[in-house]
Amino acid sequence: MEIIKATGRDITIHVNGATISYDDLGEGKIPILFIHGFPFDKSSWQPQMEFLKTSHRVIAYDIRGFGKSTPGNEKASISIFADDLIKLIDGLQVEKVIACGLSMGGYILLNAANRYPEKFAALILSDTQCIADTPEAKEERYKTIEQIKTGGLNDFAEGSVKNLFYQESLETKKEVVEKIKDIILSTSPETITGTLEALAGRDETCFSLDNISVPTLILCGKEDKITPLVQSEFLHKGIKNSTLHSIDKAGHLSNLEQPNEFNEHLNHFISVL
Ligand code: MLT
């Protein structure tokens, strides 16, 4: 196992045949580790990293294939992404982390927390869900894969931001919208199509909610069209030690659309742990 002692930006660690890039900032006993959604990278956690780094140790990493992490040789799956997360925690030589996952980051976190509960002191599940894809959702993903293979990423990026953001954010937060579009366009089409397949093939984790005993914060944009609030309500019902907050005027990217409110919830949750 590779042990990493460095802190700062764009540190690398080799896990399961991939090179993972991560930022490790600030100081604190139990790090807060952020897992991004699809198809983003660690920079999508910038408002949270900046806000918390003065008082806590915060870590955000690029999932294999995204940002500055290499794709490795394994076929993409939520389970291998979760294996990478566990290896990263081991490499950091910390006993436990407080982990925060948005959407696909939440799928990864629920998968990892089910198999390695001892690694997590608390969970933050943002704009996510525990269900698997319906047959219709799978079909949509396979259609998108074909569209990307024939037409490239431009239409995919345009269509994605329309779904990701609340209508008002599309008009008033143009800089954030453009940044997300840029991240999508700078990701390799192979990583995007491979991850779409991984998302379509993921197992549900709803069966495991009852086993989660650590404090869990659930956050969701009220206007989230991709993982609607009802899915967060379901998580809240299933996880005994959980708190749910819905965020006004936010779609699927609640951490970027309403960063102040998101950060306040995070800060409060962490401060009472
Ligand atoms: C994400 O934001 O990670 C994705 O939208 C998740 C999904 O498509 O299921």
py3Dmol code that shows the C-alpha trace and the ligand (Angstrom):
import py3Dmol

protein = """\
ATOM      1  CA  MET A   1       0.000   0.000   0.000  1.00  0.00           C
ATOM      2  CA  GLU A   2       1.284   3.421  -0.941  1.00  0.00           C
ATOM      3  CA  ILE A   3       1.455   5.802   2.026  1.00  0.00           C
ATOM      4  CA  ILE A   4       1.216   9.520   1.294  1.00  0.00           C
ATOM      5  CA  LYS A   5       2.357  12.171   3.728  1.00  0.00           C
ATOM      6  CA  ALA A   6       2.255  15.247   1.463  1.00  0.00           C
ATOM      7  CA  THR A   7      -0.443  17.909   1.633  1.00  0.00           C
ATOM      8  CA  GLY A   8      -1.393  20.533  -0.952  1.00  0.00           C
ATOM      9  CA  ARG A   9      -2.916  20.414  -4.424  1.00  0.00           C
ATOM     10  CA  ASP A  10      -2.775  17.733  -7.123  1.00  0.00           C
ATOM     11  CA  ILE A  11      -1.074  15.119  -4.988  1.00  0.00           C
ATOM     12  CA  THR A  12      -1.050  11.669  -6.558  1.00  0.00           C
ATOM     13  CA  ILE A  13      -1.521   8.196  -5.157  1.00  0.00           C
ATOM     14  CA  HIS A  14      -1.552   4.879  -7.046  1.00  0.00           C
ATOM     15  CA  VAL A  15      -4.565   2.723  -6.251  1.00  0.00           C
ATOM     16  CA  ASN A  16      -5.867  -0.396  -8.005  1.00  0.00           C
ATOM     17  CA  GLY A  17      -3.845   0.370 -11.158  1.00  0.00           C
ATOM     18  CA  ALA A  18      -4.965   4.008 -11.482  1.00  0.00           C
ATOM     19  CA  THR A  19      -3.254   7.247 -10.447  1.00  0.00           C
ATOM     20  CA  ILE A  20      -5.599   9.331  -8.345  1.00  0.00           C
ATOM     21  CA  SER A  21      -5.101  13.093  -8.019  1.00  0.00           C
ATOM     22  CA  TYR A  22      -6.327  14.866  -4.913  1.00  0.00           C
ATOM     23  CA  ASP A  23      -6.130  18.111  -2.964  1.00  0.00           C
ATOM     24  CA  ASP A  24      -5.425  17.883   0.767  1.00  0.00           C
ATOM     25  CA  LEU A  25      -5.765  21.234   2.530  1.00  0.00           C
ATOM     26  CA  GLY A  26      -6.060  22.562   6.069  1.00  0.00           C
ATOM     27  CA  GLU A  27      -5.655  20.712   9.325  1.00  0.00           C
ATOM     28  CA  GLY A  28      -7.868  18.611  11.531  1.00  0.00           C
ATOM     29  CA  LYS A  29      -8.081  15.225  13.192  1.00  0.00           C
ATOM     30  CA  ILE A  30     -10.780  13.636  11.025  1.00  0.00           C
ATOM     31  CA  PRO A  31     -10.568  14.783   7.389  1.00  0.00           C
ATOM     32  CA  ILE A  32     -13.657  15.712   5.422  1.00  0.00           C
ATOM     33  CA  LEU A  33     -13.351  13.927   2.092  1.00  0.00           C
ATOM     34  CA  PHE A  34     -15.392  15.025  -0.942  1.00  0.00           C
ATOM     35  CA  ILE A  35     -16.485  12.727  -3.798  1.00  0.00           C
ATOM     36  CA  HIS A  36     -17.687  14.457  -6.948  1.00  0.00           C
ATOM     37  CA  GLY A  37     -20.616  13.579  -9.191  1.00  0.00           C
ATOM     38  CA  PHE A  38     -20.763  12.618 -12.870  1.00  0.00           C
ATOM     39  CA  PRO A  39     -19.189  13.966 -15.036  1.00  0.00           C
ATOM     40  CA  PHE A  40     -17.266  16.462 -12.926  1.00  0.00           C
ATOM     41  CA  ASP A  41     -13.978  16.610 -11.059  1.00  0.00           C
ATOM     42  CA  LYS A  42     -12.585  17.652  -7.694  1.00  0.00           C
ATOM     43  CA  SER A  43     -12.775  21.346  -8.572  1.00  0.00           C
ATOM     44  CA  SER A  44     -16.573  21.097  -8.304  1.00  0.00           C
ATOM     45  CA  TRP A  45     -16.045  21.139  -4.512  1.00  0.00           C
ATOM     46  CA  GLN A  46     -14.114  24.397  -4.533  1.00  0.00           C
ATOM     47  CA  PRO A  47     -16.659  26.478  -2.513  1.00  0.00           C
ATOM     48  CA  GLN A  48     -16.704  23.823   0.221  1.00  0.00           C
ATOM     49  CA  MET A  49     -12.921  23.312   0.231  1.00  0.00           C
ATOM     50  CA  GLU A  50     -12.272  27.052   0.464  1.00  0.00           C
ATOM     51  CA  PHE A  51     -14.868  27.536   3.194  1.00  0.00           C
ATOM     52  CA  LEU A  52     -13.773  24.652   5.409  1.00  0.00           C
ATOM     53  CA  LYS A  53     -10.005  24.598   4.886  1.00  0.00           C
ATOM     54  CA  THR A  54      -9.323  27.291   7.476  1.00  0.00           C
ATOM     55  CA  SER A  55     -10.854  25.193  10.251  1.00  0.00           C
ATOM     56  CA  HIS A  56     -10.677  21.570   9.021  1.00  0.00           C
ATOM     57  CA  ARG A  57      -8.600  19.168   6.975  1.00  0.00           C
ATOM     58  CA  VAL A  58     -10.422  18.829   3.650  1.00  0.00           C
ATOM     59  CA  ILE A  59      -9.673  16.441   0.798  1.00  0.00           C
ATOM     60  CA  ALA A  60     -11.217  16.305  -2.672  1.00  0.00           C
ATOM     61  CA  TYR A  61     -10.127  13.780  -5.292  1.00  0.00           C
ATOM     62  CA  ASP A  62     -10.685  13.068  -8.957  1.00  0.00           C
ATOM     63  CA  ILE A  63     -12.435   9.760  -9.546  1.00  0.00           C
ATOM     64  CA  ARG A  64     -10.404   7.572 -11.960  1.00  0.00           C
ATOM     65  CA  GLY A  65     -10.592   8.918 -15.515  1.00  0.00           C
ATOM     66  CA  PHE A  66     -11.869  12.342 -14.386  1.00  0.00           C
ATOM     67  CA  GLY A  67      -9.862  15.530 -13.815  1.00  0.00           C
ATOM     68  CA  LYS A  68      -6.219  14.648 -13.368  1.00  0.00           C
ATOM     69  CA  SER A  69      -6.726  10.990 -12.405  1.00  0.00           C
ATOM     70  CA  THR A  70      -5.849   8.277 -14.912  1.00  0.00           C
ATOM     71  CA  PRO A  71      -8.529   5.766 -15.976  1.00  0.00           C
ATOM     72  CA  GLY A  72      -6.569   2.607 -15.075  1.00  0.00           C
ATOM     73  CA  ASN A  73      -7.227  -0.673 -16.878  1.00  0.00           C
ATOM     74  CA  GLU A  74     -10.299  -1.980 -15.073  1.00  0.00           C
ATOM     75  CA  LYS A  75     -13.761  -1.610 -16.558  1.00  0.00           C
ATOM     76  CA  ALA A  76     -15.436   1.327 -14.790  1.00  0.00           C
ATOM     77  CA  SER A  77     -17.960   0.402 -12.088  1.00  0.00           C
ATOM     78  CA  ILE A  78     -19.298   2.002  -8.933  1.00  0.00           C
ATOM     79  CA  SER A  79     -17.652  -0.828  -6.977  1.00  0.00           C
ATOM     80  CA  ILE A  80     -14.164  -0.149  -8.377  1.00  0.00           C
ATOM     81  CA  PHE A  81     -14.675   3.573  -7.708  1.00  0.00           C
ATOM     82  CA  ALA A  82     -15.578   2.635  -4.118  1.00  0.00           C
ATOM     83  CA  ASP A  83     -12.507   0.362  -3.894  1.00  0.00           C
ATOM     84  CA  ASP A  84     -10.371   3.337  -4.973  1.00  0.00           C
ATOM     85  CA  LEU A  85     -11.953   5.483  -2.272  1.00  0.00           C
ATOM     86  CA  ILE A  86     -11.080   2.926   0.400  1.00  0.00           C
ATOM     87  CA  LYS A  87      -7.484   2.610  -0.879  1.00  0.00           C
ATOM     88  CA  LEU A  88      -7.193   6.406  -0.828  1.00  0.00           C
ATOM     89  CA  ILE A  89      -8.354   6.505   2.816  1.00  0.00           C
ATOM     90  CA  ASP A  90      -5.845   3.744   3.652  1.00  0.00           C
ATOM     91  CA  GLY A  91      -3.052   5.599   1.832  1.00  0.00           C
ATOM     92  CA  LEU A  92      -3.815   8.749   3.809  1.00  0.00           C
ATOM     93  CA  GLN A  93      -3.270   6.662   6.952  1.00  0.00           C
ATOM     94  CA  VAL A  94      -6.294   8.009   8.715  1.00  0.00           C
ATOM     95  CA  GLU A  95      -8.545   5.739  10.671  1.00  0.00           C
ATOM     96  CA  LYS A  96     -11.794   7.318   9.493  1.00  0.00           C
ATOM     97  CA  VAL A  97     -13.090  10.164   7.360  1.00  0.00           C
ATOM     98  CA  ILE A  98     -16.227  12.250   7.262  1.00  0.00           C
ATOM     99  CA  ALA A  99     -17.226  11.649   3.645  1.00  0.00           C
ATOM    100  CA  CYS A 100     -19.412  13.824   1.463  1.00  0.00           C
ATOM    101  CA  GLY A 101     -20.638  12.515  -1.902  1.00  0.00           C
ATOM    102  CA  LEU A 102     -22.798  14.272  -4.464  1.00  0.00           C
ATOM    103  CA  SER A 103     -24.946  12.152  -6.777  1.00  0.00           C
ATOM    104  CA  MET A 104     -22.567   9.531  -8.265  1.00  0.00           C
ATOM    105  CA  GLY A 105     -20.288  10.462  -5.357  1.00  0.00           C
ATOM    106  CA  GLY A 106     -23.170   9.390  -3.111  1.00  0.00           C
ATOM    107  CA  TYR A 107     -23.603   6.102  -5.008  1.00  0.00           C
ATOM    108  CA  ILE A 108     -19.887   5.441  -4.430  1.00  0.00           C
ATOM    109  CA  LEU A 109     -20.126   6.422  -0.788  1.00  0.00           C
ATOM    110  CA  LEU A 110     -23.156   4.207  -0.085  1.00  0.00           C
ATOM    111  CA  ASN A 111     -21.378   1.287  -1.782  1.00  0.00           C
ATOM    112  CA  ALA A 112     -18.188   1.868   0.249  1.00  0.00           C
ATOM    113  CA  ALA A 113     -19.991   2.516   3.557  1.00  0.00           C
ATOM    114  CA  ASN A 114     -21.907  -0.728   3.151  1.00  0.00           C
ATOM    115  CA  ARG A 115     -18.720  -2.759   2.700  1.00  0.00           C
ATOM    116  CA  TYR A 116     -16.352  -0.787   4.948  1.00  0.00           C
ATOM    117  CA  PRO A 117     -18.503   0.957   7.601  1.00  0.00           C
ATOM    118  CA  GLU A 118     -15.501   1.245   9.938  1.00  0.00           C
ATOM    119  CA  LYS A 119     -13.878   3.799   7.590  1.00  0.00           C
ATOM    120  CA  PHE A 120     -16.561   6.455   8.071  1.00  0.00           C
ATOM    121  CA  ALA A 121     -17.164   8.700  11.084  1.00  0.00           C
ATOM    122  CA  ALA A 122     -20.114  10.439   9.395  1.00  0.00           C
ATOM    123  CA  LEU A 123     -21.725  10.693   5.961  1.00  0.00           C
ATOM    124  CA  ILE A 124     -23.018  13.594   3.905  1.00  0.00           C
ATOM    125  CA  LEU A 125     -25.232  12.481   1.035  1.00  0.00           C
ATOM    126  CA  SER A 126     -26.022  15.255  -1.380  1.00  0.00           C
ATOM    127  CA  ASP A 127     -28.454  15.091  -4.315  1.00  0.00           C
ATOM    128  CA  THR A 128     -28.200  11.334  -4.477  1.00  0.00           C
ATOM    129  CA  GLN A 129     -30.230   8.153  -4.150  1.00  0.00           C
ATOM    130  CA  CYS A 130     -29.884   4.465  -3.316  1.00  0.00           C
ATOM    131  CA  ILE A 131     -31.976   2.996  -6.148  1.00  0.00           C
ATOM    132  CA  ALA A 132     -30.503   1.362  -9.263  1.00  0.00           C
ATOM    133  CA  ASP A 133     -31.402   2.559 -12.769  1.00  0.00           C
ATOM    134  CA  THR A 134     -34.828   1.579 -14.076  1.00  0.00           C
ATOM    135  CA  PRO A 135     -34.846  -0.239 -17.456  1.00  0.00           C
ATOM    136  CA  GLU A 136     -35.887   3.089 -19.074  1.00  0.00           C
ATOM    137  CA  ALA A 137     -33.009   4.974 -17.421  1.00  0.00           C
ATOM    138  CA  LYS A 138     -30.566   2.304 -18.598  1.00  0.00           C
ATOM    139  CA  GLU A 139     -31.898   2.594 -22.126  1.00  0.00           C
ATOM    140  CA  GLU A 140     -31.430   6.377 -22.011  1.00  0.00           C
ATOM    141  CA  ARG A 141     -27.816   5.938 -20.902  1.00  0.00           C
ATOM    142  CA  TYR A 142     -27.107   3.531 -23.772  1.00  0.00           C
ATOM    143  CA  LYS A 143     -28.695   5.977 -26.230  1.00  0.00           C
ATOM    144  CA  THR A 144     -26.465   8.732 -24.855  1.00  0.00           C
ATOM    145  CA  ILE A 145     -23.408   6.483 -25.240  1.00  0.00           C
ATOM    146  CA  GLU A 146     -24.239   5.987 -28.928  1.00  0.00           C
ATOM    147  CA  GLN A 147     -24.820   9.737 -29.412  1.00  0.00           C
ATOM    148  CA  ILE A 148     -21.437  10.551 -27.872  1.00  0.00           C
ATOM    149  CA  LYS A 149     -19.710   7.877 -29.968  1.00  0.00           C
ATOM    150  CA  THR A 150     -21.115   9.332 -33.171  1.00  0.00           C
ATOM    151  CA  GLY A 151     -21.391  13.042 -32.374  1.00  0.00           C
ATOM    152  CA  GLY A 152     -18.855  13.797 -29.617  1.00  0.00           C
ATOM    153  CA  LEU A 153     -19.422  15.648 -26.361  1.00  0.00           C
ATOM    154  CA  ASN A 154     -20.849  19.042 -27.377  1.00  0.00           C
ATOM    155  CA  ASP A 155     -24.552  18.120 -27.410  1.00  0.00           C
ATOM    156  CA  PHE A 156     -24.061  15.999 -24.320  1.00  0.00           C
ATOM    157  CA  ALA A 157     -22.510  18.941 -22.420  1.00  0.00           C
ATOM    158  CA  GLU A 158     -25.283  21.343 -23.530  1.00  0.00           C
ATOM    159  CA  GLY A 159     -28.030  18.879 -22.605  1.00  0.00           C
ATOM    160  CA  SER A 160     -26.372  18.012 -19.283  1.00  0.00           C
ATOM    161  CA  VAL A 161     -26.196  21.556 -17.916  1.00  0.00           C
ATOM    162  CA  LYS A 162     -29.872  22.132 -18.751  1.00  0.00           C
ATOM    163  CA  ASN A 163     -30.764  19.154 -16.584  1.00  0.00           C
ATOM    164  CA  LEU A 164     -28.244  19.767 -13.864  1.00  0.00           C
ATOM    165  CA  PHE A 165     -29.109  23.355 -12.950  1.00  0.00           C
ATOM    166  CA  TYR A 166     -32.288  25.009 -11.714  1.00  0.00           C
ATOM    167  CA  GLN A 167     -33.663  27.293 -14.437  1.00  0.00           C
ATOM    168  CA  GLU A 168     -32.846  30.462 -12.484  1.00  0.00           C
ATOM    169  CA  SER A 169     -29.250  29.296 -11.934  1.00  0.00           C
ATOM    170  CA  LEU A 170     -28.833  28.872 -15.702  1.00  0.00           C
ATOM    171  CA  GLU A 171     -29.614  32.566 -16.041  1.00  0.00           C
ATOM    172  CA  THR A 172     -27.969  34.042 -12.946  1.00  0.00           C
ATOM    173  CA  LYS A 173     -24.963  31.769 -12.393  1.00  0.00           C
ATOM    174  CA  LYS A 174     -23.548  31.688 -15.889  1.00  0.00           C
ATOM    175  CA  GLU A 175     -19.946  31.445 -14.683  1.00  0.00           C
ATOM    176  CA  VAL A 176     -20.650  28.261 -12.715  1.00  0.00           C
ATOM    177  CA  VAL A 177     -22.645  26.816 -15.619  1.00  0.00           C
ATOM    178  CA  GLU A 178     -19.768  27.513 -18.034  1.00  0.00           C
ATOM    179  CA  LYS A 179     -17.268  25.996 -15.640  1.00  0.00           C
ATOM    180  CA  ILE A 180     -19.295  22.784 -15.444  1.00  0.00           C
ATOM    181  CA  LYS A 181     -19.606  22.710 -19.232  1.00  0.00           C
ATOM    182  CA  ASP A 182     -15.822  23.148 -19.542  1.00  0.00           C
ATOM    183  CA  ILE A 183     -15.194  20.288 -17.113  1.00  0.00           C
ATOM    184  CA  ILE A 184     -17.494  18.016 -19.130  1.00  0.00           C
ATOM    185  CA  LEU A 185     -15.829  18.980 -22.416  1.00  0.00           C
ATOM    186  CA  SER A 186     -12.354  18.393 -21.039  1.00  0.00           C
ATOM    187  CA  THR A 187     -13.216  14.854 -19.898  1.00  0.00           C
ATOM    188  CA  SER A 188     -12.345  12.066 -22.318  1.00  0.00           C
ATOM    189  CA  PRO A 189     -15.355  10.665 -24.209  1.00  0.00           C
ATOM    190  CA  GLU A 190     -14.194   7.155 -23.245  1.00  0.00           C
ATOM    191  CA  THR A 191     -14.382   8.032 -19.545  1.00  0.00           C
ATOM    192  CA  ILE A 192     -17.867   9.507 -20.018  1.00  0.00           C
ATOM    193  CA  THR A 193     -19.245   6.547 -21.975  1.00  0.00           C
ATOM    194  CA  GLY A 194     -17.530   4.018 -19.693  1.00  0.00           C
ATOM    195  CA  THR A 195     -18.990   5.737 -16.625  1.00  0.00           C
ATOM    196  CA  LEU A 196     -22.458   5.920 -18.191  1.00  0.00           C
ATOM    197  CA  GLU A 197     -22.227   2.136 -18.504  1.00  0.00           C
ATOM    198  CA  ALA A 198     -21.067   1.889 -14.895  1.00  0.00           C
ATOM    199  CA  LEU A 199     -24.015   4.014 -13.762  1.00  0.00           C
ATOM    200  CA  ALA A 200     -26.453   1.885 -15.764  1.00  0.00           C
ATOM    201  CA  GLY A 201     -25.011  -1.283 -14.246  1.00  0.00           C
ATOM    202  CA  ARG A 202     -24.832  -0.157 -10.618  1.00  0.00           C
ATOM    203  CA  ASP A 203     -26.520  -2.156  -7.880  1.00  0.00           C
ATOM    204  CA  GLU A 204     -29.048  -0.588  -5.580  1.00  0.00           C
ATOM    205  CA  THR A 205     -27.883   0.111  -2.029  1.00  0.00           C
ATOM    206  CA  CYS A 206     -31.275   0.756  -0.392  1.00  0.00           C
ATOM    207  CA  PHE A 207     -31.063  -2.616   1.397  1.00  0.00           C
ATOM    208  CA  SER A 208     -28.076  -1.286   3.369  1.00  0.00           C
ATOM    209  CA  LEU A 209     -29.579   1.952   4.725  1.00  0.00           C
ATOM    210  CA  ASP A 210     -30.721   0.280   7.915  1.00  0.00           C
ATOM    211  CA  ASN A 211     -27.107  -0.695   8.689  1.00  0.00           C
ATOM    212  CA  ILE A 212     -25.856   2.877   8.640  1.00  0.00           C
ATOM    213  CA  SER A 213     -25.427   3.981  12.234  1.00  0.00           C
ATOM    214  CA  VAL A 214     -23.140   7.014  11.904  1.00  0.00           C
ATOM    215  CA  PRO A 215     -24.556  10.558  11.840  1.00  0.00           C
ATOM    216  CA  THR A 216     -25.707  11.314   8.300  1.00  0.00           C
ATOM    217  CA  LEU A 217     -26.576  14.642   6.734  1.00  0.00           C
ATOM    218  CA  ILE A 218     -28.741  14.539   3.620  1.00  0.00           C
ATOM    219  CA  LEU A 219     -28.899  17.628   1.406  1.00  0.00           C
ATOM    220  CA  CYS A 220     -30.877  18.085  -1.791  1.00  0.00           C
ATOM    221  CA  GLY A 221     -31.768  20.928  -4.128  1.00  0.00           C
ATOM    222  CA  LYS A 222     -35.567  21.375  -4.097  1.00  0.00           C
ATOM    223  CA  GLU A 223     -35.531  21.588  -7.888  1.00  0.00           C
ATOM    224  CA  ASP A 224     -33.248  18.593  -8.480  1.00  0.00           C
ATOM    225  CA  LYS A 225     -34.557  16.823 -11.607  1.00  0.00           C
ATOM    226  CA  ILE A 226     -31.923  14.065 -11.714  1.00  0.00           C
ATOM    227  CA  THR A 227     -32.137  12.734  -8.154  1.00  0.00           C
ATOM    228  CA  PRO A 228     -35.366  14.382  -6.952  1.00  0.00           C
ATOM    229  CA  LEU A 229     -36.027  15.333  -3.334  1.00  0.00           C
ATOM    230  CA  VAL A 230     -38.281  12.299  -2.879  1.00  0.00           C
ATOM    231  CA  GLN A 231     -35.150  10.134  -3.165  1.00  0.00           C
ATOM    232  CA  SER A 232     -33.483  12.077  -0.355  1.00  0.00           C
ATOM    233  CA  GLU A 233     -36.649  11.694   1.731  1.00  0.00           C
ATOM    234  CA  PHE A 234     -36.389   7.951   1.163  1.00  0.00           C
ATOM    235  CA  LEU A 235     -32.755   7.981   2.348  1.00  0.00           C
ATOM    236  CA  HIS A 236     -33.795   9.987   5.401  1.00  0.00           C
ATOM    237  CA  LYS A 237     -36.519   7.471   6.302  1.00  0.00           C
ATOM    238  CA  GLY A 238     -34.091   4.570   5.910  1.00  0.00           C
ATOM    239  CA  ILE A 239     -31.076   5.977   7.781  1.00  0.00           C
ATOM    240  CA  LYS A 240     -31.922   6.222  11.485  1.00  0.00           C
ATOM    241  CA  ASN A 241     -29.371   8.831  12.545  1.00  0.00           C
ATOM    242  CA  SER A 242     -30.016  11.204   9.642  1.00  0.00           C
ATOM    243  CA  THR A 243     -31.033  14.827   9.105  1.00  0.00           C
ATOM    244  CA  LEU A 244     -32.454  16.130   5.853  1.00  0.00           C
ATOM    245  CA  HIS A 245     -32.362  19.692   4.522  1.00  0.00           C
ATOM    246  CA  SER A 246     -33.765  20.694   1.171  1.00  0.00           C
ATOM    247  CA  ILE A 247     -32.194  23.713  -0.487  1.00  0.00           C
ATOM    248  CA  ASP A 248     -34.315  26.390  -2.169  1.00  0.00           C
ATOM    249  CA  LYS A 249     -33.480  27.647  -5.647  1.00  0.00           C
ATOM    250  CA  ALA A 250     -31.121  24.782  -6.370  1.00  0.00           C
ATOM    251  CA  GLY A 251     -31.211  21.908  -8.820  1.00  0.00           C
ATOM    252  CA  HIS A 252     -28.873  18.899  -8.856  1.00  0.00           C
ATOM    253  CA  LEU A 253     -25.716  20.894  -8.074  1.00  0.00           C
ATOM    254  CA  SER A 254     -26.895  22.347  -4.777  1.00  0.00           C
ATOM    255  CA  ASN A 255     -23.303  22.802  -3.515  1.00  0.00           C
ATOM    256  CA  LEU A 256     -22.529  25.132  -6.437  1.00  0.00           C
ATOM    257  CA  GLU A 257     -25.932  26.748  -6.899  1.00  0.00           C
ATOM    258  CA  GLN A 258     -26.398  27.729  -3.232  1.00  0.00           C
ATOM    259  CA  PRO A 259     -22.893  27.355  -1.763  1.00  0.00           C
ATOM    260  CA  ASN A 260     -23.552  29.529   1.301  1.00  0.00           C
ATOM    261  CA  GLU A 261     -26.546  27.548   2.467  1.00  0.00           C
ATOM    262  CA  PHE A 262     -24.851  24.255   1.616  1.00  0.00           C
ATOM    263  CA  ASN A 263     -21.752  25.275   3.579  1.00  0.00           C
ATOM    264  CA  GLU A 264     -23.801  26.393   6.577  1.00  0.00           C
ATOM    265  CA  HIS A 265     -25.476  22.977   6.773  1.00  0.00           C
ATOM    266  CA  LEU A 266     -22.111  21.263   6.436  1.00  0.00           C
ATOM    267  CA  ASN A 267     -20.504  23.423   9.066  1.00  0.00           C
ATOM    268  CA  HIS A 268     -23.319  22.948  11.550  1.00  0.00           C
ATOM    269  CA  PHE A 269     -23.368  19.175  11.001  1.00  0.00           C
ATOM    270  CA  ILE A 270     -19.617  18.853  11.477  1.00  0.00           C
ATOM    271  CA  SER A 271     -19.565  21.118  14.525  1.00  0.00           C
ATOM    272  CA  VAL A 272     -22.044  18.946  16.473  1.00  0.00           C
ATOM    273  CA  LEU A 273     -20.418  15.585  15.658  1.00  0.00           C
TER     274      LEU A 273
END
"""
ligand_1 = """\
9
MLT
C -24.326 12.652 -11.166
O -24.502 13.868 -11.005
O -23.434 12.051 -10.594
C -25.214 11.914 -12.137
O -26.175 12.755 -12.644
C -25.810 10.696 -11.531
C -26.688 9.934 -12.454
O -26.760 10.244 -13.646
O -27.333 8.978 -11.979
"""
view = py3Dmol.view(width=600, height=400)
view.addModel(protein, "pdb")
view.setStyle({"model": 0}, {"cartoon": {"style": "trace"}})
view.addModel(ligand_1, "xyz")
view.setStyle({"model": 1}, {"stick": {}})
view.zoomTo()
view.show()
